Amino acid sequence: MFARTSIRLGRMATTFAQRQAMSTLNQQAKPRTSRLRQIKRAVYAVGLGAASYIGWSMYQTRNPGEQEPFDPSKKTLVLLGTGWGSTTMLKNLDTTNFNVVVVSPRNYFLFTPLLPSCTVGTLENRSIMEPVRLLMRHKKREVKFLEASCIDIDVDSKQLLLERRSSSDAKLTGKGGADEEPLKLNYDYLVVGVGGTVNTFGTPGVEEHACFLKEMDDARQIRRRLMDSVEKASFDDITEAERDRLLHMVVVGGGPTGIEYAGELHDFLEDDLSKWYPELVDRVRITLVEALPNVLPAFDKKLISFTQDTFKENNISILTRTMVKEVKDKTFIVQNPDGSRSEIPYGLLVWATGIKAQPITNKIRQKFPEIQTNGRGLLVDEYLRVKGAKDIWAIGDCALSSYAPLAQVASQQGKWLARKFNHLSNDDLITDLFLQMNAKTRPFKYSSQGSLAYIGSEKAIADLPFFNRNITAGGVATFWFWKSAYLSELLSLRNRTRVAIDWANRWLYGRDLSRE
Ligand SMILES: Cc1cc2nc3c(=O)[nH]c(=O)nc-3n(C[C@H](O)[C@H](O)[C@H](O)COP(=O)(O)OP(=O)(O)OC[C@H]3O[C@@H](n4cnc5c(N)ncnc54)[C@H](O)[C@@H]3O)c2cc1C
């Protein structure tokens, strides 16, 4: 009995001691547990907030609200183009103050910095295209869109002549809807944002045989030609010389576009062709031809040599001080640094050497022959007004100012001009917008956000302004910065999601090898 009681007492004591120990432990663990709980709650809250925001954005994109109709008492503002300049302007414009009409042969905005990625299937084409109607339907007042090219202007009667055609029509048939009666469109204010067109410098054969890299149709054509060359090279019954010709990929132009394309092409060979065409991959050659002494002239010297070293590692040949003199069907002729000429066989030749003025830009220039004397574009003053003209502004690549033809410049100009129009468009001010500009506003000033370029092998280079200095960086970390910068710059959440999914798809399944 005594023994049993003492055992029970002993057990009770042990249980009491254990409980005491547990409660001490619990007391110590409590703050940690509650901190963990707080973190979890914060994570849930952020997740819920992000999901709600994404859901709301998706709903809004798909369900635009009612719009005010055109108001005959308001002035008509015509925007030419759906590129960086005009689209950014439209995005920032308060359309309740005007009747806005957008005219462009392209019914979408194209995010050009990621265009080289579409040529090899890193990204799908639609991921970097934004239908302009999505943007228009979300404006307060109705915006009219005309899929047409402006072909002439009467500055005295303020009338535009439009040809009903899309950019693809023009490519496929060479004339688009030119058979139809041209359309007349009156404007009170005109903003010209028609960009530029590819400059071949009059080199014979370029138009006929080279691929360009300016529009989405160009990227499609490059992809077709690339895959055609590779497929043709895999036939057994062709000569070895013909196989080598087909597998020689040439890029003309050592600016950011040419460099990025060469980098993307290298990745395609390295990551995908090596697996699906192992017998061909070692015979593929990439050559970049540049007339100047080095590539990427606008970048810091350190970044130029970093790019050249990376290209060397990736077996991309760079021919500097070499000028393309003629492009034939299967060969092209270059003038070498010593003045001699060589004829080089190629399978695909991509021409990425810069831009010149669009035909409509020249037409507008010709209306003011004494003032508009520069054939590269429309001379504008510091308020982006076309010199010599009344109520006409020019933004982006077609406007000649002291800035380079860059997306950043075009979009900053579009935003600046939209704000000025928003600010000046009260009825009492609108009587002479042209004069009001000077009195009310500070001139446009470009603020550079720096330069970025992808150079292949998951490496990028960056030349970024930092206070009064420039920071330069190159490598894999810069590539991640490049990715996040472009992802955030895309126009909509819809495009961001698509691009992110494409990147993930490429990583999971590799690039698509189909010809289209
Ligand atoms: C492959 C590539 C990569 C690039 N990468 C970069 C980069 O990384 N960073 C950067 O800052 N810049 C980059 N650029 C340059 C940048 O794209 C241009 O500076 C920018 O597009 C200029 O904008 P824009 O509005 O003047 O013209 P665009 O964007 O070219 O748009 C012109 C618009 O006008 C329309 N149009 C043409 N003719 C007519 C007409 N007759 N009537 C009506 N509409 C017309 C066109 O269809 C188009 O919608 C790149 C360019 C390319 C091609």
Ligand as a Chemical Component Dictionary entry (heavy atoms), coordinates in Angstrom:
data_LIG
# 
_chem_comp.id                   LIG 
_chem_comp.type                 NON-POLYMER 
_chem_comp.pdbx_formal_charge   0 
_chem_comp.three_letter_code    LIG 
# 
loop_
_chem_comp_atom.comp_id 
_chem_comp_atom.atom_id 
_chem_comp_atom.alt_atom_id 
_chem_comp_atom.type_symbol 
_chem_comp_atom.charge 
_chem_comp_atom.model_Cartn_x 
_chem_comp_atom.model_Cartn_y 
_chem_comp_atom.model_Cartn_z 
_chem_comp_atom.pdbx_ordinal 
LIG C1  C1  C 0 14.682 45.494 -82.589 1  
LIG C2  C2  C 0 14.707 46.839 -81.907 2  
LIG C3  C3  C 0 15.136 46.919 -80.591 3  
LIG C4  C4  C 0 15.154 48.158 -79.941 4  
LIG N1  N1  N 0 15.578 48.222 -78.655 5  
LIG C5  C5  C 0 15.530 49.395 -78.002 6  
LIG C6  C6  C 0 15.891 49.468 -76.637 7  
LIG O1  O1  O 0 16.263 48.463 -76.032 8  
LIG N2  N2  N 0 15.813 50.667 -76.015 9  
LIG C7  C7  C 0 15.409 51.800 -76.679 10 
LIG O2  O2  O 0 15.352 52.871 -76.059 11 
LIG N3  N3  N 0 15.072 51.768 -77.966 12 
LIG C8  C8  C 0 15.112 50.597 -78.648 13 
LIG N4  N4  N 0 14.755 50.545 -79.969 14 
LIG C9  C9  C 0 14.394 51.794 -80.666 15 
LIG C10 C10 C 0 12.928 52.111 -80.443 16 
LIG O3  O3  O 0 12.111 51.029 -80.816 17 
LIG C11 C11 C 0 12.526 53.316 -81.263 18 
LIG O4  O4  O 0 13.340 54.391 -80.908 19 
LIG C12 C12 C 0 11.067 53.653 -80.981 20 
LIG O5  O5  O 0 10.243 52.635 -81.476 21 
LIG C13 C13 C 0 10.663 54.963 -81.607 22 
LIG O6  O6  O 0 9.334  55.196 -81.285 23 
LIG P1  P1  P 0 8.380  56.012 -82.291 24 
LIG O7  O7  O 0 7.095  56.194 -81.594 25 
LIG O8  O8  O 0 9.077  57.207 -82.789 26 
LIG O9  O9  O 0 8.224  55.064 -83.565 27 
LIG P2  P2  P 0 7.785  53.574 -83.697 28 
LIG O10 O10 O 0 7.754  52.895 -82.384 29 
LIG O11 O11 O 0 8.631  53.000 -84.768 30 
LIG O12 O12 O 0 6.292  53.677 -84.204 31 
LIG C14 C14 C 0 5.968  54.297 -85.428 32 
LIG C15 C15 C 0 4.483  54.087 -85.662 33 
LIG O13 O13 O 0 4.074  54.868 -86.778 34 
LIG C16 C16 C 0 3.305  54.067 -87.655 35 
LIG N5  N5  N 0 3.430  54.630 -88.997 36 
LIG C17 C17 C 0 4.417  54.509 -89.892 37 
LIG N6  N6  N 0 4.134  55.167 -91.007 38 
LIG C18 C18 C 0 2.927  55.757 -90.823 39 
LIG C19 C19 C 0 2.093  56.591 -91.629 40 
LIG N7  N7  N 0 2.443  56.950 -92.858 41 
LIG N8  N8  N 0 0.910  56.984 -91.123 42 
LIG C20 C20 C 0 0.528  56.623 -89.885 43 
LIG N9  N9  N 0 1.284  55.852 -89.075 44 
LIG C21 C21 C 0 2.464  55.427 -89.542 45 
LIG C22 C22 C 0 3.911  52.680 -87.488 46 
LIG O14 O14 O 0 3.036  51.670 -87.935 47 
LIG C23 C23 C 0 4.115  52.648 -85.987 48 
LIG O15 O15 O 0 2.925  52.321 -85.342 49 
LIG C24 C24 C 0 14.737 49.324 -80.641 50 
LIG C25 C25 C 0 14.303 49.233 -81.961 51 
LIG C26 C26 C 0 14.272 48.001 -82.588 52 
LIG C27 C27 C 0 13.790 47.915 -84.005 53 
# 
loop_
_chem_comp_bond.comp_id 
_chem_comp_bond.atom_id_1 
_chem_comp_bond.atom_id_2 
_chem_comp_bond.value_order 
_chem_comp_bond.pdbx_ordinal 
LIG C1  C2  SING 1  
LIG C2  C3  SING 2  
LIG C2  C26 DOUB 3  
LIG C3  C4  DOUB 4  
LIG C4  N1  SING 5  
LIG C4  C24 SING 6  
LIG N1  C5  DOUB 7  
LIG C5  C6  SING 8  
LIG C5  C8  SING 9  
LIG C6  O1  DOUB 10 
LIG C6  N2  SING 11 
LIG N2  C7  SING 12 
LIG C7  O2  DOUB 13 
LIG C7  N3  SING 14 
LIG N3  C8  DOUB 15 
LIG C8  N4  SING 16 
LIG N4  C9  SING 17 
LIG N4  C24 SING 18 
LIG C9  C10 SING 19 
LIG C10 O3  SING 20 
LIG C10 C11 SING 21 
LIG C11 O4  SING 22 
LIG C11 C12 SING 23 
LIG C12 O5  SING 24 
LIG C12 C13 SING 25 
LIG C13 O6  SING 26 
LIG O6  P1  SING 27 
LIG P1  O7  DOUB 28 
LIG P1  O8  SING 29 
LIG P1  O9  SING 30 
LIG O9  P2  SING 31 
LIG P2  O10 DOUB 32 
LIG P2  O11 SING 33 
LIG P2  O12 SING 34 
LIG O12 C14 SING 35 
LIG C14 C15 SING 36 
LIG C15 O13 SING 37 
LIG C15 C23 SING 38 
LIG O13 C16 SING 39 
LIG C16 N5  SING 40 
LIG C16 C22 SING 41 
LIG N5  C17 SING 42 
LIG N5  C21 SING 43 
LIG C17 N6  DOUB 44 
LIG N6  C18 SING 45 
LIG C18 C19 SING 46 
LIG C18 C21 DOUB 47 
LIG C19 N7  SING 48 
LIG C19 N8  DOUB 49 
LIG N8  C20 SING 50 
LIG C20 N9  DOUB 51 
LIG N9  C21 SING 52 
LIG C22 O14 SING 53 
LIG C22 C23 SING 54 
LIG C23 O15 SING 55 
LIG C24 C25 DOUB 56 
LIG C25 C26 SING 57 
LIG C26 C27 SING 58 
# 
